[in-house]
């Protein structure tokens, strides 16, 4: 059953004959015999000419629009084959060729492909349908071409049937690299993936991001558009508009589409760069219209037309603007140039394109070189009568050389060489003079791994069948009134970089970059792009970077955040600035002032010490507790003033730990000494026998001072051991880093200050009791004032310290220390110094005794008068009070005890007066 189906479905394809093609051989453009035949497909004519819009019968239409550049490509293939035949590469085996004109039509190219696939040495031009083509011998062994990807894709699908090798010299559609769909396809040029990647890279490098794109409505154009869109998006390049032209010139709508596209280009005034993936005849018509409309842009040319001389020689072509093109790497063209110089007018083998060129050239014999190409093209659009050609007629070969595209010619040479070297490798063990020596699929296996050369460099196909030779970047520029296509740079596929040939080309590239092509004005450093949902990604507004953010390049998508801990930035900043480290520095004006006050306090301490030392034996010094106590108190004041220096300067671990400890211990020592003196005063004025005995036992000056100070030492020691103050960087401020001492434990800090406050409060209570002693020697009153100053200063300090922030926080503590230290120092020592220096008459033993007698007599007299007045009042009223005598006696006793206690104090503290002071007993009062 399966065999029956195969027999039923087998068919024979016989080429239809028509008036333009009476025999199959009439369909061939150029042919030459050889042991191994190679087919060629070239779009020598631009389009087909049909008398009807919808043909009624299948026939091969007549081709019109002779393309000189493509004609030169056929000559390149012929020349390359002749080079191999004239070399020792194949040693006795010659290559033949059959070249067909595709007329830029897929249908015509497929008809030629059927001829390639037809059976070898068959009496009729037929192609057998078979299930297995492993032993099938077609007319040719391989095919070179075609040029356009649209045609190549269609041809390749047919050649896949027999796995016939196809090597293209110009088809760059990326889809052709897919070996699962095109297993027998090779090419000697890179795919459009690399070309579009190079274009996107060049556009980005030039600073353009708002461009247009024009392609053809075929596989080549659509695939190029899709690939370029992906590559452009990766480079942040946006396509403002995408215009699609009909693929074939025979389409009647092409002129309408060109006009519409030019109107679009005019409307998009901000688009100055346009990528063009078109065929040469599209660009020719487009540029002619653009010149009429005076459109001046930068045109990015694909390899299809970047070296097209017929376009570069359009009159006033410079008015369209700049053209930057990509083309394939060129090779050594000297041999091909020589071939053109010796091109025969009457070839020995069939070459219809050459004959047509000679005929057209004869018709345009008197045209100038600048108009010759257009003349030939216009003449080829209509049928010309053949006429005899004079023997002295010149082929104007220099004109042909001007229309040569070196990159494409080199690609054709590589394609022929690749097949030649593969045939050599295959024929080493076979007699290839016999056409039956091998099948096309056997040549395909060898071609995959062949290494060939163009005489200078070695090449081989990659896993995708591509030959990634790289690109030359071209620039069209006017030289001596003529548009010249010059090489500007090379593009390295592997490294994705442009290599400029010299400094002049770099300068030309810089000039191109000066032409803007952007949707929005670029955002300067210090700004960022802001887009809305309705806007294109390349259309945006520029907004300033906020505080602590920066941008250091143009057109940044977002501002970069500074490291808030160490750096800051103002609004619209281009860089981050390092935060200034702040602390209470030695050269700060406030620090200098406070330091001056501390030094002044130290000078006062030293001065008081000197004064007291020089007046050691005066009553006022002796009444102050003696020189030892005074020195201890002065030493404490000295240390307090000195501790303020540790609050100034860059905080260090040592200074942070020392300053609070030094202040706490020294101030506690000071308060402890004053507390001892206050306790002595309280002892003097305590007349309760039990309390007085208790205070006498408690009053131990040295143990009291050591105990009170020792407790503070323990508190500070525990603080330093378990939660010592450390240096801390406060980075919360926007522009500065505050370097400060973190107290470590606020509980320990509060305990240290609280303990001093408790001692000061006890001292205040004790001193308040003795505030009414004689004025010149009333130390208790001044101690009371000193403690009040201390309390006021530190009570004020707490809320200020909690709410203050910054480098001046240590200054507040210094101020409080100075206030409390100055208050106690002044109240304790300044009145005594005043008496010593300016009241020397009262600082004698006699004056002291006089004051004591006066105070005692005044106290006793006041008591007696008060008692007498009370008794008189009671008698006049006739009142008797049984308790009156008792109360009066008690009051009188207290006064007497007070006077006696004061005398005792003076006797104890002022040696030498004890014998002069009376010891009046309480019972005698």
C-alpha positions in Angstrom: 0.0 0.0 0.0 2.8 2.4 0.9 4.6 1.5 -2.4 1.4 2.3 -4.3 1.1 5.7 -2.6 4.7 6.5 -3.5 4.1 5.5 -7.1 1.0 7.6 -7.3 2.6 10.7 -5.7 5.8 10.5 -7.9 5.7 13.3 -10.5 7.9 14.8 -13.2 8.6 18.5 -13.3 9.1 19.7 -16.9 10.0 23.3 -17.4 7.3 25.1 -19.3 8.4 26.9 -22.5 7.3 30.3 -23.3 8.3 33.0 -25.8 11.0 34.5 -23.5 12.4 31.1 -22.9 12.1 28.8 -25.8 14.5 26.1 -24.5 15.8 25.5 -21.0 19.2 26.6 -22.0 17.8 30.0 -22.8 17.0 30.3 -19.1 20.7 30.1 -18.2 22.5 33.5 -17.8 26.0 32.2 -18.0 27.5 28.7 -18.3 30.8 26.9 -18.7 31.4 23.1 -18.8 33.4 21.3 -16.1 33.8 18.0 -14.3 32.0 19.4 -11.3 29.2 21.8 -11.9 28.4 24.6 -9.5 25.2 26.7 -9.7 25.0 30.4 -9.2 22.0 32.7 -8.3 22.4 36.5 -8.9 19.7 39.2 -9.2 21.3 40.7 -12.3 18.0 42.4 -13.2 16.0 44.5 -10.8 12.5 43.3 -11.6 10.3 41.3 -13.9 8.2 42.9 -16.5 4.7 41.6 -16.8 2.0 42.9 -19.2 -0.7 41.9 -16.8 -1.2 42.5 -13.1 -2.5 38.9 -12.7 -0.8 36.6 -15.3 -3.2 34.0 -16.9 -0.6 31.3 -17.5 2.6 30.2 -15.7 5.6 31.5 -17.5 9.0 33.0 -16.8 8.6 36.8 -17.2 11.1 39.0 -18.9 13.6 40.7 -16.6 14.4 44.4 -16.8 16.5 46.9 -14.9 20.1 45.8 -15.5 22.2 46.1 -12.2 25.8 46.7 -12.9 26.9 45.9 -9.3 25.2 42.5 -9.5 26.6 41.9 -13.0 30.0 42.4 -11.4 29.2 39.8 -8.8 28.6 37.2 -11.5 32.0 38.1 -13.0 33.5 37.7 -9.5 32.2 34.1 -9.4 33.4 33.4 -12.9 36.8 34.9 -12.1 37.1 32.8 -8.8 36.3 29.6 -10.6 38.8 30.4 -13.3 41.4 31.1 -10.6 40.9 27.6 -9.2 40.9 25.9 -12.6 44.2 27.7 -13.5 45.7 26.6 -10.2 46.9 23.2 -9.0 44.3 23.0 -6.3 42.1 20.3 -8.0 44.9 18.7 -10.2 43.1 17.8 -13.4 39.5 18.4 -12.2 37.8 21.5 -13.5 34.9 23.4 -12.1 32.0 24.4 -14.4 29.2 26.8 -13.6 25.6 27.5 -14.4 24.6 31.0 -13.4 21.0 32.1 -13.4 19.4 35.5 -13.1 16.8 35.6 -10.3 15.5 39.0 -11.4 15.0 39.7 -7.7 12.0 37.4 -7.7 11.5 34.4 -5.5 9.5 32.6 -8.2 12.3 33.0 -10.8 14.9 31.8 -8.3 12.8 28.7 -7.5 12.5 27.9 -11.2 16.3 28.1 -11.5 16.6 25.8 -8.4 14.4 23.2 -10.1 17.0 23.3 -13.0 19.8 22.7 -10.4 17.9 19.8 -8.9 17.0 18.2 -12.3 18.6 14.8 -13.0 22.1 14.7 -14.4 22.5 13.5 -18.1 18.8 13.2 -18.5 17.4 13.7 -22.0 14.7 15.9 -20.6 14.9 18.6 -17.9 13.2 16.7 -15.1 13.4 16.3 -11.4 12.4 13.0 -10.0 10.4 12.8 -6.8 12.1 10.1 -4.6 11.9 9.1 -1.0 15.6 8.7 -0.7 18.0 11.0 -2.5 21.2 9.5 -1.2 22.1 8.1 -4.7 20.4 10.8 -6.7 22.7 12.8 -9.0 21.4 16.3 -9.8 22.7 18.6 -12.5 25.0 20.6 -10.1 26.9 19.7 -6.9 26.5 22.9 -5.0 24.9 26.4 -5.4 26.4 29.8 -4.7 23.8 32.4 -3.8 21.5 34.0 -3.6 22.1 37.6 -2.6 18.8 38.5 -0.9 17.7 36.6 2.2 14.1 36.3 1.0 15.2 34.4 -2.1 17.8 32.5 -0.3 15.3 31.1 2.3 13.0 29.9 -0.4 15.8 28.3 -2.4 17.4 26.7 0.7 14.2 24.9 1.6 14.2 23.3 -1.9 17.9 22.4 -1.8 17.4 20.8 1.7 15.5 18.1 -0.1 18.8 16.6 -1.5 21.1 18.3 1.1 22.8 20.1 -1.7 25.4 22.6 -0.2 24.3 26.2 -0.6 26.9 29.0 0.1 25.6 32.5 0.2 27.8 35.5 -0.3 25.3 38.2 1.0 22.2 36.7 2.7 22.5 37.8 6.3 19.1 36.9 7.8 19.6 35.5 11.3 17.1 32.7 10.7 19.5 31.1 8.2 21.8 30.2 11.1 19.2 27.7 12.3 20.7 24.4 11.2 17.5 22.4 12.1 15.7 24.3 9.3 18.5 25.0 6.9 21.0 22.2 7.4 22.7 22.6 4.0 23.1 26.4 4.1 26.4 28.2 4.6 27.5 31.8 4.2 30.7 33.6 4.0 29.3 36.7 5.8 28.2 37.3 9.4 24.5 37.1 10.2 22.4 40.1 10.8 22.6 39.4 14.5 26.1 40.8 14.5 25.3 43.6 12.0 22.4 44.9 14.1 24.5 44.5 17.3 27.2 46.6 15.7 24.7 49.2 14.5 23.1 49.5 18.0 26.6 49.8 19.5 27.6 52.5 17.1 24.3 54.4 17.8 24.8 54.2 21.5 28.5 55.1 21.2 27.4 58.2 19.2 25.0 59.3 22.0 21.9 58.8 19.9 18.8 57.2 21.4 15.9 58.4 19.2 16.0 56.9 15.7 13.9 55.7 12.8 14.1 52.5 10.9 13.1 51.5 7.3 12.9 47.9 6.2 11.4 45.7 3.5 8.3 43.6 3.9 10.1 40.2 3.5 11.9 37.7 5.6 15.1 39.8 5.4 13.5 43.0 6.5 11.2 41.6 9.2 14.0 39.5 10.8 16.4 42.5 10.7 13.8 44.7 12.3 13.1 42.2 15.1 16.8 41.6 15.8 17.6 45.3 15.7 14.8 46.1 18.1 16.2 43.6 20.7 19.7 44.9 20.2 18.6 48.5 20.4 16.6 48.0 23.6 19.6 46.4 25.2 21.6 49.6 24.4 18.7 51.9 25.6 18.1 53.0 22.0 14.5 53.7 21.1 12.9 53.4 17.6 10.6 56.4 17.0 9.1 55.0 13.9 9.3 51.8 11.8 8.5 52.0 8.1 8.1 49.0 5.8 8.5 49.1 2.1 7.2 46.5 -0.4 9.9 44.0 -1.0 9.8 44.2 -4.8 10.1 47.2 -7.1 7.3 45.8 -9.3 4.8 46.5 -6.4 2.8 49.6 -7.5 2.5 50.9 -3.9 6.2 51.4 -3.4 6.2 55.1 -4.5 3.3 55.8 -2.1 5.1 54.2 0.8 8.3 56.2 0.0 6.3 59.5 0.1 4.6 58.5 3.3 7.9 57.6 4.9 9.5 60.9 4.0 6.5 62.8 5.4 7.0 60.8 8.6 10.7 61.7 8.7 9.8 65.4 8.3 7.3 65.2 11.1 9.7 63.5 13.5 12.1 66.5 13.6 14.0 65.2 16.5 14.9 62.0 14.7 18.2 62.7 12.9 19.4 59.1 12.5 17.7 56.5 10.4 18.6 52.8 10.0 17.9 51.5 6.6 17.7 47.8 5.8 16.6 48.1 2.1 17.7 46.8 -1.3 19.6 49.1 -3.5 16.7 50.0 -5.8 14.6 51.0 -2.7 17.4 53.3 -1.5 17.9 54.8 -4.9 14.3 55.8 -5.2 14.1 56.9 -1.5 17.1 59.2 -1.8 16.0 60.8 -5.1 12.7 61.7 -3.3 14.6 62.9 -0.2 16.8 65.2 -2.3 13.6 66.8 -3.7 12.2 67.3 -0.3 15.6 68.6 1.1 15.7 66.0 3.9 19.1 66.0 5.6 19.7 63.1 8.1 22.3 60.5 9.1 21.6 57.2 7.3 22.9 54.0 8.8 23.3 51.7 5.8 23.1 47.9 5.9 25.5 45.8 3.9 22.9 45.6 1.0 23.6 49.1 -0.2 26.5 50.6 1.9 28.9 50.3 -1.1 26.4 50.9 -3.9 28.1 53.2 -6.4 24.9 53.8 -8.3 23.4 55.4 -5.1 26.6 57.3 -4.2 26.6 58.9 -7.7 23.1 60.2 -7.6 23.2 63.9 -8.4 23.3 66.1 -5.3 23.5 63.0 -3.1 25.3 65.1 -0.5 22.0 66.9 0.3 20.6 63.8 2.0 23.2 64.1 4.8 25.7 61.7 6.1 25.8 58.0 5.3 27.5 55.5 7.7 27.5 52.0 6.4 28.5 48.5 7.3 30.0 46.1 4.8 31.9 42.8 4.8 35.6 42.8 5.2 37.3 43.2 1.9 40.2 41.1 0.6 42.9 41.5 -2.1 41.1 42.8 -5.2 44.2 43.1 -7.4 43.5 39.9 -9.4 39.9 40.8 -9.9 40.9 44.3 -11.0 43.2 42.7 -13.6 40.4 40.4 -14.7 38.1 43.4 -15.4 40.9 45.2 -17.3 41.1 42.2 -19.6 37.4 41.5 -19.8 36.7 40.1 -23.3 34.0 41.8 -25.3 33.1 38.4 -26.9 33.4 35.6 -24.3 34.2 32.1 -25.4 31.5 30.7 -23.2 27.9 31.6 -22.9 27.5 34.8 -20.9 24.2 36.6 -21.6 24.8 39.3 -18.9 28.1 40.3 -20.5 26.5 40.4 -23.9 23.7 42.6 -22.5 26.2 44.9 -20.9 28.1 45.3 -24.1 24.8 46.1 -25.9 23.7 48.6 -23.3 27.1 50.2 -23.2 27.0 50.6 -27.0 23.6 52.4 -26.7 25.1 54.7 -24.0 28.5 55.1 -25.8 28.4 58.9 -25.6 27.2 59.2 -22.0 29.6 60.5 -19.3 30.8 58.2 -16.6 28.7 60.0 -14.0 25.5 59.3 -16.1 26.5 56.0 -17.6 25.0 53.7 -14.9 21.7 55.5 -15.1 21.7 55.4 -18.8 22.3 51.6 -18.8 19.6 51.1 -16.2 17.1 53.2 -18.2 17.9 51.5 -21.5 17.5 48.1 -19.9 13.9 48.9 -18.9 12.9 48.5 -22.5 13.8 46.1 -25.3 16.8 47.1 -27.4 17.5 46.0 -30.9 20.8 44.2 -31.3 23.3 45.9 -33.4 26.8 45.2 -34.5 29.5 46.2 -32.1 32.6 47.8 -33.5 35.9 46.1 -32.8 37.4 49.3 -31.5 34.5 49.7 -29.1 35.7 50.2 -25.5 34.2 48.3 -22.6 35.2 51.2 -20.2 36.5 48.8 -17.7 37.5 51.6 -15.3 33.9 52.4 -15.1 33.2 48.8 -14.0 35.9 48.9 -11.3 34.2 52.0 -9.8 31.0 50.0 -9.3 32.8 47.1 -7.7 31.8 46.3 -4.1 35.0 44.9 -2.6 33.3 43.3 0.4 30.7 41.4 -1.6 33.3 40.4 -4.2 35.6 39.0 -1.5 32.6 37.1 0.0 31.9 35.5 -3.4 35.6 34.6 -3.7 35.5 32.9 -0.3 32.3 31.0 -1.3 34.0 29.6 -4.4 37.2 28.8 -2.5 35.3 27.0 0.2 33.7 24.7 -2.4 37.0 24.3 -4.2 38.8 23.2 -1.1 36.0 20.9 0.0 36.0 19.3 -3.5 39.7 18.9 -3.3 39.4 17.1 0.1 36.6 14.9 -1.2 38.4 14.0 -4.5 41.6 12.9 -3.0 40.3 9.3 -2.9 37.9 9.6 -5.9 38.0 10.2 -9.6 36.1 13.4 -9.7 36.5 13.7 -13.5 33.6 11.2 -13.4 30.4 13.2 -12.7 29.1 10.2 -10.7 32.1 10.4 -8.2 30.0 11.9 -5.4 26.6 13.1 -4.4 25.9 16.7 -3.1 25.3 15.5 0.5 28.8 13.9 0.6 30.2 17.3 -0.4 28.1 18.8 2.5 29.8 16.6 5.1 33.2 17.7 3.9 32.2 21.4 3.7 31.3 21.6 7.3 34.8 21.0 8.5 36.8 22.4 5.6 39.6 25.0 6.2 40.3 27.2 3.2 42.2 30.4 2.4 42.0 33.4 0.2 45.8 33.5 -0.2 46.4 35.4 3.0 44.1 34.3 5.8 42.6 30.9 6.7 38.8 30.5 7.3 36.4 27.9 8.4 32.6 27.8 9.1 31.3 27.7 12.6 28.7 25.4 14.0 26.0 27.6 12.5 27.5 27.5 9.0 28.6 31.2 9.3 31.9 32.8 8.5 32.3 35.7 11.0 34.8 37.8 9.3 33.7 41.1 10.9 32.7 44.4 9.3 34.2 47.5 7.9 32.4 50.7 8.9 32.2 53.1 5.9 31.6 56.8 5.7 30.3 58.6 2.6 32.1 61.9 2.2 32.6 64.4 -0.6 36.1 64.6 -2.0 36.8 67.0 -4.9 33.1 67.3 -5.7 32.5 63.5 -5.8 30.9 61.3 -3.1 33.6 58.8 -2.0 33.0 55.7 0.1 35.8 55.6 2.6 36.6 53.1 5.4 36.2 54.7 8.8 36.7 51.8 11.2 36.6 48.0 11.7 34.2 46.2 13.9 35.5 43.2 15.8 32.7 40.7 16.3 34.3 38.8 19.2 35.3 41.8 21.3 32.4 44.0 20.2 34.6 47.0 19.7 35.3 49.5 16.9 38.9 49.9 15.8 39.4 53.3 14.0 42.0 53.3 11.3 43.6 56.7 12.1 43.2 59.9 13.9 41.4 61.5 11.0 38.6 58.9 11.1 38.3 59.5 14.8 37.8 63.2 14.2 35.1 62.4 11.6 33.3 60.1 14.1 33.4 62.9 16.7 31.9 65.3 14.1 29.0 62.8 13.6 28.4 62.7 17.4 27.8 66.4 17.4 24.5 65.9 15.5 21.8 65.1 18.1 19.2 62.5 17.7 17.3 62.4 21.0 13.6 62.6 22.0 14.5 64.7 25.0 17.3 67.0 25.9 20.0 65.1 27.8 20.0 65.4 31.5 23.2 66.8 32.8 25.1 65.4 35.7 23.3 66.1 38.9 19.9 65.2 37.3 18.0 62.1 36.5 15.5 61.1 33.9 11.8 61.0 34.9 9.3 59.3 32.6 5.6 58.8 32.9 3.6 55.8 31.8 2.4 57.7 28.7 5.9 58.6 27.6 8.4 56.5 25.7 11.4 55.4 27.7 13.6 57.7 25.7 11.2 60.7 26.2 11.6 62.1 29.7 11.9 65.1 31.9 15.1 66.0 33.8 14.7 66.4 37.6 17.4 67.3 40.1 18.8 64.7 42.3 17.5 65.0 45.9 19.7 65.6 48.9 22.2 62.8 49.6 21.9 61.6 46.0 24.0 62.3 43.0 24.5 61.5 39.3 27.9 61.8 37.6 26.9 61.0 34.0 24.5 62.4 31.5 21.1 60.8 31.1 21.2 58.6 34.2 18.0 56.7 34.9 18.2 57.3 38.6 20.4 59.1 41.1 22.8 57.1 43.2 22.5 57.2 46.9 25.5 58.4 48.9 26.7 56.4 51.9 24.7 58.3 54.5 27.2 57.3 57.2 30.2 58.9 55.7 29.2 61.1 52.8 26.5 63.6 51.8 25.4 65.5 48.8 23.4 68.7 48.2 20.5 68.9 45.8 21.6 68.4 42.1 25.0 67.1 43.1 27.4 65.4 40.8 29.4 63.7 43.5 29.2 62.7 47.1 31.2 64.8 49.6 32.9 63.3 52.6 31.2 64.4 55.8 33.2 66.7 57.9 34.1 65.2 61.3 33.1 67.6 64.0 34.0 67.8 67.7 34.8 70.5 70.2 38.1 71.4 68.7 41.0 73.2 70.4 40.8 76.1 68.0 37.0 76.6 68.4 36.2 80.0 69.9 33.9 78.6 72.6 36.5 75.9 73.5 39.2 78.6 73.8 36.9 80.7 76.0 36.1 77.7 78.3 39.7 76.7 78.3 40.6 80.2 79.3 38.1 80.1 82.2 39.6 76.7 83.3 43.1 78.1 83.3 41.8 81.2 85.2 40.3 78.9 87.8 43.6 77.0 88.1 45.4 80.3 88.5 42.9 81.2 91.3 43.6 77.8 92.9 47.3 78.4 92.8 46.9 82.0 94.1 44.7 80.9 97.0 47.2 78.2 97.9 50.0 80.8 97.9 48.0 83.2 100.0 47.0 80.6 102.5 50.6 79.3 102.7 51.9 82.7 103.4 49.3 83.4 106.1 49.5 80.0 107.7 49.4 81.1 111.3 46.5 83.7 111.0 43.2 83.0 112.7 41.3 83.0 109.4 43.4 80.2 108.0 43.3 78.2 111.2 39.5 78.6 111.4 39.3 77.1 107.8 40.4 73.7 109.1 44.1 74.1 108.7 46.4 74.1 105.7 46.0 70.3 105.1 42.3 70.5 104.5 42.6 73.6 102.5 45.2 72.0 100.3 43.1 68.9 99.7 40.1 71.1 98.7 42.3 73.2 96.5 43.8 70.1 94.9 40.2 68.9 94.2 39.4 72.3 92.5 42.6 72.0 90.5 41.6 68.5 89.2 38.1 69.7 88.5 39.4 72.6 86.3 41.9 70.3 84.7 39.2 67.7 83.9 37.6 70.2 81.5 40.6 69.8 79.2 39.6 66.2 78.5 36.3 67.4 77.1 38.0 69.4 74.3 39.8 67.9 71.3 39.2 64.8 69.2 37.6 62.2 71.5 39.8 59.2 72.2 39.1 56.1 74.2 41.5 57.4 77.0 40.0 60.9 77.2 36.4 59.5 77.2 37.2 57.3 80.1 39.3 59.8 82.0 37.2 62.9 81.9 34.1 61.7 83.7 36.1 59.6 86.2 38.5 62.5 87.0 35.7 64.9 87.5 33.6 62.6 89.5 36.3 61.5 91.9 37.9 65.0 92.3 34.5 66.7 92.8 33.5 64.1 95.3 36.8 64.7 97.2 36.0 68.4 97.3 32.4 67.9 98.5 33.6 65.3 101.1 36.0 67.8 102.6 33.3 70.5 102.7 30.9 67.9 104.2 33.5 67.2 107.0 33.6 70.9 107.7 29.8 71.2 107.7 29.5 68.2 110.0 31.9 70.0 112.4 29.7 73.0 112.4 26.6 70.9 113.0 28.5 69.2 115.9 29.2 72.7 117.4 25.5 73.7 117.3 23.9 70.5 118.4 22.9 70.9 122.0 21.0 67.7 122.4 23.4 65.6 124.6 22.5 62.4 122.9 22.9 63.8 119.4 26.0 65.6 120.3 27.6 62.4 121.6 26.6 60.5 118.4 28.0 63.3 116.2 31.2 63.3 118.2 31.6 59.6 117.6 30.7 60.1 113.9 33.1 63.0 113.3 36.2 61.3 112.0 37.5 63.7 109.3 40.0 61.4 107.5 37.7 58.3 107.5 34.8 60.4 106.3 36.8 61.9 103.4 38.2 58.5 102.4 34.8 56.7 102.7 32.8 59.3 100.7 35.5 59.5 98.0 36.0 55.7 98.0 32.3 55.1 97.2 32.7 57.3 94.2 35.8 55.5 93.2 33.9 52.2 93.4 31.1 53.6 91.2 33.5 54.8 88.6 35.5 51.6 88.6 32.5 49.5 88.0 31.5 51.9 85.3 34.8 51.5 83.5 34.8 47.7 83.9 31.3 46.9 82.7 30.1 49.8 80.5 33.0 52.1 79.9 32.5 55.3 77.8 33.5 54.8 74.2 34.1 57.0 71.1 31.1 57.1 68.9 30.4 58.6 65.5 27.0 60.2 65.2 26.1 60.0 61.5 22.4 61.1 61.8 23.2 64.7 60.8 23.1 65.3 57.0 26.5 66.9 56.4 28.7 66.2 59.4 29.8 63.3 61.6 29.7 64.2 65.2 32.6 62.5 67.0 31.6 62.2 70.6 32.1 60.2 73.8 29.2 57.8 74.4 28.9 57.5 78.1 28.4 53.8 77.9 25.9 53.4 80.7 23.5 56.3 81.5 22.8 54.5 84.8 26.4 54.6 85.8 26.7 58.3 84.6 23.5 59.2 86.6 24.8 57.3 89.6 28.0 59.2 89.6 26.3 62.6 89.4 23.5 61.5 91.8 26.0 60.4 94.4 27.7 63.9 94.2 24.3 65.5 94.5 23.4 63.5 97.7 26.7 64.5 99.3 26.1 68.1 98.3 22.6 68.0 99.7 23.8 66.6 103.0 26.5 69.2 103.1 23.9 71.9 102.4 21.7 70.8 105.3 24.7 70.7 107.7 25.9 74.1 106.6 22.4 75.7 106.7 22.3 75.0 110.5 25.4 77.2 111.1 24.5 80.1 108.8 24.3 82.7 111.7 27.8 82.5 113.0 29.9 85.8 113.1 30.0 87.4 109.7 33.7 87.5 109.1 34.0 83.8 110.0 30.7 82.5 108.9 31.9 79.7 106.7 28.7 77.8 106.9 26.8 80.6 105.2 29.1 80.6 102.2 29.1 76.8 102.0 25.3 77.1 101.8 25.6 79.6 98.9 28.1 77.3 97.1 25.8 74.3 97.3 22.9 76.4 96.0 25.0 77.4 93.0 25.9 73.8 92.5 22.3 72.6 92.6 21.1 75.4 90.3 23.8 74.6 87.7 23.2 70.9 87.6 19.4 71.1 87.8 19.6 73.4 84.7 22.2 71.0 83.1 19.9 68.0 83.0 17.2 69.2 80.5 19.8 71.1 78.5 22.1 68.1 78.2 19.2 65.9 77.2 17.9 68.2 74.5 21.2 69.4 73.1 22.7 67.7 70.1 26.0 68.3 68.3 29.6 69.0 68.9 28.8 71.6 71.7 27.3 69.0 74.0 30.7 68.6 75.9 30.8 72.4 76.2 27.6 72.4 78.2 29.1 69.9 80.7 32.2 72.0 80.9 30.1 75.1 81.6 28.3 73.3 84.4 31.5 72.0 85.9 33.0 75.5 85.8 29.9 77.1 87.3 29.8 74.7 90.2 33.5 74.7 90.7 33.8 78.5 90.6 30.7 78.7 92.9 32.2 76.5 95.6 35.7 77.9 95.2 34.5 81.5 95.4 32.2 80.9 98.4 34.8 78.8 100.2 38.0 80.8 99.7 37.3 84.2 98.3 35.8 85.7 101.6 38.8 84.5 103.5 41.2 85.8 101.0 39.3 89.1 101.1 39.8 89.3 104.9 43.5 88.2 104.6 44.3 90.8 101.9 42.0 93.7 102.7 40.8 93.2 106.3 44.0 92.4 107.9 43.0 94.2 111.1 40.3 91.7 111.7 42.7 88.8 111.1 44.4 89.1 114.4 44.1 87.2 117.7 42.8 90.3 119.6 40.2 91.1 116.9 39.2 87.5 117.0 38.8 87.5 120.8 36.9 90.7 120.7 34.5 89.3 118.1 34.0 86.2 120.3 33.3 88.3 123.4 31.0 90.6 121.5 29.1 87.7 120.0 28.8 85.8 123.4 27.8 89.0 125.3 25.2 89.9 122.6 23.8 86.4 122.7 23.6 86.4 126.5 22.2 90.0 126.7 19.6 89.3 124.2 18.5 86.3 126.2 18.3 88.2 129.5 16.4 91.1 127.9 13.9 88.7 126.3 13.4 86.9 129.6 12.9 90.2 131.6 10.4 91.5 129.0 8.5 88.3 129.3 8.3 88.4 133.1 7.2 92.1 133.2 4.4 91.4 130.8 3.1 88.5 132.7 3.1 90.5 136.0 1.2 93.5 134.6 -1.4 91.1 133.3 -1.6 89.3 136.6 -0.9 86.1 134.9 1.2 83.4 136.2 2.6 80.6 134.2 3.9 77.6 136.0 5.9 76.6 133.0 7.3 80.0 132.4 10.3 79.6 134.6 11.1 76.3 133.0 10.9 77.6 129.4 12.9 80.7 130.2 15.6 78.6 131.8 15.7 76.3 128.8 16.0 79.2 126.3 18.7 80.8 128.4 20.5 77.5 128.6 20.5 77.1 124.8 21.9 80.6 124.2 24.6 80.0 126.7 25.4 76.6 125.1 25.6 78.3 121.7 28.1 80.9 122.9 30.1 78.3 124.8 30.2 76.0 121.6 31.4 78.9 119.4 34.1 79.6 122.0 35.0 75.9 122.0 35.3 75.9 118.2 37.6 78.9 118.3 39.7 77.3 121.1 40.0 74.1 119.1 40.9 75.7 115.8 43.0 78.6 117.0 45.8 77.4 119.3 47.0 80.0 121.7 43.6 81.5 122.6 42.3 78.7 124.7 43.7 80.3 127.9 42.2 83.7 127.2 38.6 82.4 126.5 36.4 82.2 129.6 34.8 78.9 130.4 31.5 80.1 131.8 29.5 77.2 132.9 25.9 76.7 132.1 24.9 76.6 135.8 26.2 80.2 136.3 23.9 81.7 133.7 
